[in-house]
Amino acid sequence: MTVTPPPPVSEPDPSTFTCSSSLVGPCSGCQRPTHKYGSGGSPLCQWCMAPVQDRWGPAVRFTSTRSPG
């Protein structure tokens, strides 16, 4: 399988097209414009998140540490 390289950092993450402009901020990995809180609470763009998810595996999930209230 051929993997296509990510676009230049000047190109925003596709997640920015579906969220309000007030929720767009830099990826904490590459500084590409992305959804500030990302999918599942991660501030990484899809290209920076892919290798991280590979290392974590499919069982890792976000758990809120805030008390309900």
Secondary structure, 3 states (H helix, E strand, C coil): CCCCCCCCCCCCCHHHHHCCHHHEEECCCCCCEEECCCHHHCCCCHHHHHHHHHHHCCCCCCCCCCCCC
